[in-house]
């Protein structure tokens, strides 16, 4: 069995407590709560109480999502990152997620941004994770660029990557950079005869036999490369999110695990 995890976007209709119960039921190692679901992070409970609720179910707070447009780097963005770091420290969350801009705002040099973030996490346990976005409008489309920047600022132990199976495919990447990765987001596209591009971002579903994103081969490559982290479902398709249940998620996890055993 892979190390299962659950991004709160996938079961966004559930309360935070119900979300934790579902993750425990699914035998997940941990969860990724979100601050962009139209309601307060942790449904408004304190970070300390969120930590207690999570640990009581045998789960880890793997990461908090997210700060979008982190590389725009204005005062508002810096404040958002600082605030999320503080909540992560208070709750014992292991990471925070930073998402590059995909709009037309000017961005600052990536290495300079990363140096400033390094100073913000100095002496703290939280690990910033950066996710490349494969859209053509993205300011960081590939992981190779991120790895180069991480190494240039001496941040190999201070920054890690989020690998998203969908973003990996639409970016046309081949290398997975397992040693630099601390989280893998999984989701599938099963609709035939549509281009795998940014327009499909809202149609990401659970992984099934019709998956076109190559989730199983990507997961297998991570495992073969020695990756020891979690694989977290992050689905976005609106109709699915209205009807999805923990049982559906379990079925998809089981499908993936069965295919991995088949080799």
C-alpha positions as CSV (number, residue, x, y, z in Angstrom):
1,X,0.0,0.0,0.0
2,X,1.3,3.5,-0.8
3,X,1.3,6.2,1.8
4,X,-2.1,7.6,1.3
5,X,-3.0,11.3,1.9
6,X,-5.9,13.6,1.3
7,X,-6.0,17.2,0.1
8,X,-9.0,18.9,1.6
9,X,-10.1,20.2,-1.8
10,X,-11.2,16.6,-2.7
11,X,-13.7,16.3,0.1
12,X,-14.4,20.0,0.5
13,X,-18.1,19.5,1.4
14,X,-17.1,17.9,4.7
15,X,-16.4,19.9,7.8
16,X,-12.8,19.8,9.0
17,X,-13.7,17.2,11.6
18,X,-15.5,15.0,9.1
19,X,-12.6,15.4,6.7
20,X,-10.2,14.1,9.4
21,X,-12.5,11.2,10.1
22,X,-12.6,10.3,6.4
23,X,-8.8,10.4,6.1
24,X,-8.5,8.1,9.1
25,X,-11.1,5.8,7.6
26,X,-9.1,5.7,4.4
27,X,-5.9,4.8,6.3
28,X,-4.2,7.9,5.3
29,X,-0.9,9.0,6.9
30,X,-2.0,12.6,6.9
31,X,-3.9,15.5,5.4
32,X,-3.5,18.8,3.6
33,X,-6.0,21.4,4.9
34,X,-6.7,24.4,2.7
35,X,-7.3,28.1,3.2
36,X,-9.1,28.7,-0.2
37,X,-12.4,26.8,0.2
38,X,-14.5,29.9,1.0
39,X,-14.3,29.3,4.8
40,X,-11.6,29.7,7.5
41,X,-8.7,27.3,7.6
42,X,-9.5,24.4,10.0
43,X,-13.1,25.7,10.0
44,X,-12.0,28.4,12.4
45,X,-10.7,26.2,15.3
46,X,-7.3,27.3,16.6
47,X,-4.1,25.8,15.2
48,X,-3.4,24.0,18.5
49,X,-6.9,22.5,18.5
50,X,-6.5,21.4,14.8
51,X,-3.3,19.7,15.8
52,X,-5.0,17.9,18.6
53,X,-7.9,16.8,16.4
54,X,-5.5,15.5,13.8
55,X,-3.2,13.6,16.1
56,X,-6.1,12.1,17.9
57,X,-7.0,10.3,14.7
58,X,-3.4,9.1,14.1
59,X,-2.9,11.5,11.3
60,X,-0.2,14.1,10.4
61,X,-0.8,17.6,9.2
62,X,1.4,17.1,6.1
63,X,0.9,20.6,4.8
64,X,-1.2,23.8,4.6
65,X,-2.3,25.1,1.3
66,X,-1.7,27.7,0.0
67,X,-0.2,31.1,-1.0
68,X,-0.8,31.8,-4.7
69,X,1.5,34.0,-6.7
70,X,4.3,33.7,-4.2
71,X,6.8,35.0,-6.8
72,X,4.9,38.2,-7.4
73,X,6.5,39.1,-4.0
74,X,4.8,42.3,-2.9
75,X,4.1,43.2,0.7
76,X,0.7,41.4,0.7
77,X,2.3,38.2,-0.6
78,X,5.1,38.3,2.0
79,X,2.6,38.9,4.7
80,X,0.5,35.9,3.5
81,X,3.6,33.6,3.5
82,X,4.6,34.8,7.0
83,X,1.1,34.2,8.3
84,X,0.9,30.7,6.9
85,X,4.3,29.9,8.3
86,X,3.1,31.0,11.8
87,X,0.0,28.8,11.5
88,X,2.0,25.9,10.4
89,X,4.4,26.3,13.3
90,X,1.5,26.6,15.8
91,X,-0.3,23.6,14.4
92,X,2.7,21.4,13.8
93,X,2.0,21.3,10.1
94,X,5.1,20.0,8.3
95,X,5.0,22.1,5.1
96,X,3.3,25.1,3.4
97,X,2.5,25.2,-0.3
98,X,3.6,28.0,-2.5
99,X,2.1,28.4,-6.0
100,X,3.6,30.6,-8.8
101,X,1.6,33.2,-10.6
102,X,-0.2,32.1,-13.8
103,X,-1.4,35.7,-14.6
104,X,0.3,38.7,-16.1
105,X,1.6,40.4,-13.0
106,X,5.3,41.1,-12.9
107,X,7.3,38.6,-10.9
108,X,10.5,39.0,-9.0
109,X,13.7,37.0,-9.6
110,X,13.0,33.5,-8.3
111,X,16.3,33.2,-6.4
112,X,15.8,36.5,-4.6
113,X,12.3,35.5,-3.6
114,X,13.6,32.2,-2.3
115,X,16.3,33.9,-0.3
116,X,13.7,36.1,1.4
117,X,11.6,33.0,2.2
118,X,14.7,31.2,3.6
119,X,15.1,34.1,6.1
120,X,11.4,33.7,7.1
121,X,11.8,30.0,8.0
122,X,15.1,30.4,9.7
123,X,15.0,28.5,13.0
124,X,11.5,27.1,12.2
125,X,10.5,23.5,11.4
126,X,8.1,24.2,8.6
127,X,9.3,23.3,5.1
128,X,8.2,25.5,2.1
129,X,7.0,23.4,-0.9
130,X,6.9,24.9,-4.4
131,X,4.6,23.5,-7.0
132,X,5.3,24.1,-10.7
133,X,2.2,24.8,-12.8
134,X,2.3,23.5,-16.3
135,X,0.0,26.0,-17.9
136,X,1.4,28.0,-20.8
137,X,0.8,31.2,-18.8
138,X,2.6,29.9,-15.7
139,X,5.7,31.8,-14.5
140,X,7.2,28.5,-13.4
141,X,6.3,25.7,-15.8
142,X,9.0,23.1,-15.0
143,X,10.6,21.6,-12.0
144,X,14.1,21.8,-13.5
145,X,14.0,25.5,-13.1
146,X,13.0,25.1,-9.5
147,X,15.7,22.6,-8.7
148,X,18.3,24.9,-10.2
149,X,17.1,27.8,-8.1
150,X,16.9,25.7,-4.9
151,X,20.5,24.5,-5.4
152,X,21.7,28.1,-6.3
153,X,20.4,29.5,-3.0
154,X,21.7,26.6,-0.9
155,X,18.2,25.5,-0.1
156,X,18.2,21.7,-0.8
157,X,17.3,21.0,2.9
158,X,15.0,24.1,3.2
159,X,12.8,23.9,0.0
160,X,11.1,20.9,-1.6
161,X,8.8,20.4,-4.5
162,X,5.2,19.3,-4.9
163,X,4.9,17.0,-7.9
164,X,1.4,17.1,-9.5
165,X,0.7,14.3,-11.9
166,X,-1.6,16.4,-14.1
167,X,0.7,19.4,-14.1
168,X,3.7,17.1,-14.9
169,X,1.9,15.8,-18.0
170,X,0.7,19.2,-19.4
171,X,4.1,20.7,-18.9
172,X,5.6,17.9,-21.1
173,X,8.2,17.1,-18.4
174,X,9.9,13.7,-18.1
175,X,12.2,13.9,-15.1
176,X,10.5,13.6,-11.7
177,X,13.2,14.9,-9.3
178,X,12.2,12.4,-6.6
179,X,15.0,13.5,-4.3
180,X,13.7,17.1,-4.3
181,X,10.0,16.1,-3.8
182,X,8.1,16.1,-0.5
183,X,4.5,15.7,-1.8
184,X,2.9,14.1,-4.8
185,X,-0.6,15.3,-5.8
186,X,-2.6,12.8,-7.8
187,X,-5.7,13.1,-10.0
188,X,-6.9,11.8,-13.3
189,X,-8.4,12.9,-16.6
190,X,-10.5,10.2,-18.1
191,X,-12.5,12.2,-20.7
192,X,-11.3,10.9,-24.2
193,X,-10.4,13.1,-27.2
194,X,-9.8,16.3,-25.3
195,X,-6.4,18.1,-25.2
196,X,-4.5,17.6,-22.0
197,X,-4.0,21.3,-21.2
198,X,-4.9,24.0,-18.7
199,X,-8.6,23.9,-19.7
200,X,-8.8,20.4,-18.1
201,X,-7.6,21.6,-14.7
202,X,-11.2,21.9,-13.5
203,X,-11.9,18.4,-14.7
204,X,-9.5,16.4,-12.6
205,X,-11.1,13.3,-11.0
206,X,-10.2,10.2,-9.2
207,X,-7.9,7.8,-11.0
208,X,-9.5,4.9,-12.9
209,X,-8.7,2.6,-15.7
210,X,-9.3,5.3,-18.3
211,X,-6.8,7.7,-16.8
212,X,-4.8,9.7,-19.4
213,X,-2.4,11.3,-17.0
214,X,-0.2,8.3,-16.4
215,X,-0.7,8.3,-12.6
216,X,0.3,4.7,-12.1
217,X,3.6,4.9,-14.0
218,X,4.5,8.2,-12.3
219,X,3.8,6.8,-8.9
220,X,5.8,3.6,-9.7
221,X,8.7,5.8,-10.8
222,X,8.6,7.7,-7.5
223,X,8.6,4.5,-5.5
224,X,11.4,3.0,-7.6
225,X,13.4,6.2,-7.0
226,X,13.2,5.8,-3.3
227,X,10.5,8.4,-2.6
228,X,9.1,7.9,0.9
229,X,6.5,10.6,1.0
230,X,2.7,10.6,0.6
231,X,0.5,10.5,-2.5
232,X,-2.4,12.9,-2.0
233,X,-5.6,13.1,-4.0
234,X,-6.4,16.6,-5.2
235,X,-9.5,16.5,-7.4
236,X,-11.3,19.5,-8.8
237,X,-14.2,18.4,-11.0
238,X,-17.3,20.2,-9.7
239,X,-19.8,17.4,-10.3
240,X,-17.5,14.9,-8.7
241,X,-16.9,17.1,-5.6
242,X,-20.7,17.3,-5.1
243,X,-21.1,13.5,-4.9
244,X,-17.7,12.1,-3.9
245,X,-17.6,9.9,-0.8
246,X,-14.7,8.4,1.1
247,X,-15.7,5.0,-0.4
248,X,-15.1,6.4,-3.9
249,X,-11.6,7.6,-2.8
250,X,-10.8,4.3,-1.3
251,X,-11.8,2.5,-4.5
252,X,-9.5,4.7,-6.5
253,X,-6.6,4.2,-4.1
254,X,-7.2,0.5,-4.2
255,X,-7.2,0.6,-8.0
256,X,-3.8,2.3,-8.0
257,X,-2.3,0.0,-5.5
258,X,-3.6,-3.1,-7.4
259,X,-2.0,-1.8,-10.6
260,X,1.3,-1.2,-8.8
261,X,1.3,-4.8,-7.6
262,X,0.7,-6.0,-11.1
263,X,3.9,-4.3,-12.1
